[in-house]
Amino acid sequence: MAIKEREKDLGKYKSKFNISSPLVIDDRAQVANAYGVWAHPTTFFINRGGRIVGRTFGGKDWTSESMRNLIQHLLQEKI
């Protein structure tokens, strides 16, 4: 979700990084405020039951061993 971004810029970002999932614009920051987002980027971890089970702030190296281990752990978690 982009906060206060222009649609044109979001389209360029989506193309540049070959993102296939939908991106939405929170132009009045209502969703960001509801979820306590104060840093960008903010990543939420949502379990298979749709519950937020964690979040992290700032950029991350998602290919690092520690991040892969965290994601693997979350995927194996029973709901």
Contact map, one row per residue, 1 for C-alpha under 8 A:
1110000000000000000000111100000000000000000000000000000000000000000000000000000
1111100001000000000000111110000000000000000000000000000000000000000000000000000
1111100000000000000000001111100100000000000000000000000000000000000000000000000
0111110000000000000000001111100000000000000000000000000000000000000000000000000
0111111011000000000000001110000000000000000000000000000000000000000000000000000
0001111111000000000000001000000000000000000000000000000000000000000000000000000
0000111111100000000000001000000000000000000000000000000000000000000000000000000
0000011111110000000000000000000000000000000000000000000000000000000000000000000
0000111111111000000000000000000000000000000000000000000000000000000000000000000
0100111111111100000000100000000000000000000000000000000000000000000000000000000
0000001111111110000000000000000000000000000000000000000000000000000000000000000
0000000111111111000000000000000000000000000000000000000000000000000000000000000
0000000011111111100000000000000000000000000000000000000000000000000000000000000
0000000001111111111100000000000000000000000000000000000000000000000000000000000
0000000000111111111000000000000000000000000000000000000000000000000000000000000
0000000000011111111000000000000000000000000000000000000000000000000000000000000
0000000000001111111000000000000000000000000000000000000000000000000000000000000
0000000000000111111100000000000000000000000000000000000000000000000000000000000
0000000000000111111111000000000000000000000000000000000000000000000000000000000
0000000000000100011111000000000000000000000000000000000000000000000000000000000
0000000000000000001111100000000000000000000000000000000000000000000000000000000
0000000000000000001111110000000000000000000000000000000000000000000000000000000
1100000001000000000011111000000000000000000000000000000000000000000000000000000
1100000000000000000001111100000000000000000000000000000000000000000000000000000
1111111000000000000000111110000000000000000000000000000000000000000000000000000
1111100000000000000000011111111100000000000000000000000000000000000000000000000
0111100000000000000000001111110000000000000000000000000000000000000000000000000
0011000000000000000000000111110000000000000000000000000000000000000000000000000
0011000000000000000000000111111110000000000000000000000000000000000000000000000
0000000000000000000000000111111111000000000000000000000000000000000000000000000
0000000000000000000000000100111111100000000000000000000000000000000000000000000
0010000000000000000000000100111111111100000000000000000000000000000000000000000
0000000000000000000000000000111111111100000000000000000000000000000000000000000
0000000000000000000000000000011111111000000000000000000000000000000000000000000
0000000000000000000000000000001111111000000000000000000000000000000000000000000
0000000000000000000000000000000111111100000000000000000000000000000000000000000
0000000000000000000000000000000111111111010000000000000000000000000000000000000
0000000000000000000000000000000110011111000000000000000000000000000000000000000
0000000000000000000000000000000000001111110000000000000011000000000000000000000
0000000000000000000000000000000000001111110000000000000011000000000000000000000
0000000000000000000000000000000000000011111000000000000011100000000000000000000
0000000000000000000000000000000000001011111100000000001111000000000000000000000
0000000000000000000000000000000000000000111110000000001110000000000000000000000
0000000000000000000000000000000000000000011111000001111100000000000000000000000
0000000000000000000000000000000000000000001111100001111000000000000000000000000
0000000000000000000000000000000000000000000111111111110000000000000000000000000
0000000000000000000000000000000000000000000011111111100000000000000000000110001
0000000000000000000000000000000000000000000001111110000000000000000000000000001
0000000000000000000000000000000000000000000001111110000000000000000000000000001
0000000000000000000000000000000000000000000001111111000000000000000000000000000
0000000000000000000000000000000000000000000001111111100000000000000000000000000
0000000000000000000000000000000000000000000111100111111000000000000000000000000
0000000000000000000000000000000000000000000111100011111000000000000000000000000
0000000000000000000000000000000000000000000111000001111100000000000000000000000
0000000000000000000000000000000000000000011110000001111110000000000000000000000
0000000000000000000000000000000000000000011100000000011111000000000000000000000
0000000000000000000000000000000000000011111000000000001111100000000000000000000
0000000000000000000000000000000000000011110000000000000111110000000000000000000
0000000000000000000000000000000000000000100000000000000011111000000000000000000
0000000000000000000000000000000000000000000000000000000001111100000000000000000
0000000000000000000000000000000000000000000000000000000000111111001000000000000
0000000000000000000000000000000000000000000000000000000000011111001100000000000
0000000000000000000000000000000000000000000000000000000000001111101100000000000
0000000000000000000000000000000000000000000000000000000000001111111100000000000
0000000000000000000000000000000000000000000000000000000000000011111110000000000
0000000000000000000000000000000000000000000000000000000000000001111111000000000
0000000000000000000000000000000000000000000000000000000000001111111111100000000
0000000000000000000000000000000000000000000000000000000000000111111111110000000
0000000000000000000000000000000000000000000000000000000000000000111111111000000
0000000000000000000000000000000000000000000000000000000000000000011111111100000
0000000000000000000000000000000000000000000000000000000000000000001111111110000
0000000000000000000000000000000000000000000000000000000000000000000111111111000
0000000000000000000000000000000000000000000000000000000000000000000011111111100
0000000000000000000000000000000000000000000000100000000000000000000001111111100
0000000000000000000000000000000000000000000000100000000000000000000000111111100
0000000000000000000000000000000000000000000000000000000000000000000000011111110
0000000000000000000000000000000000000000000000000000000000000000000000001111111
0000000000000000000000000000000000000000000000000000000000000000000000000001111
0000000000000000000000000000000000000000000000111000000000000000000000000000111
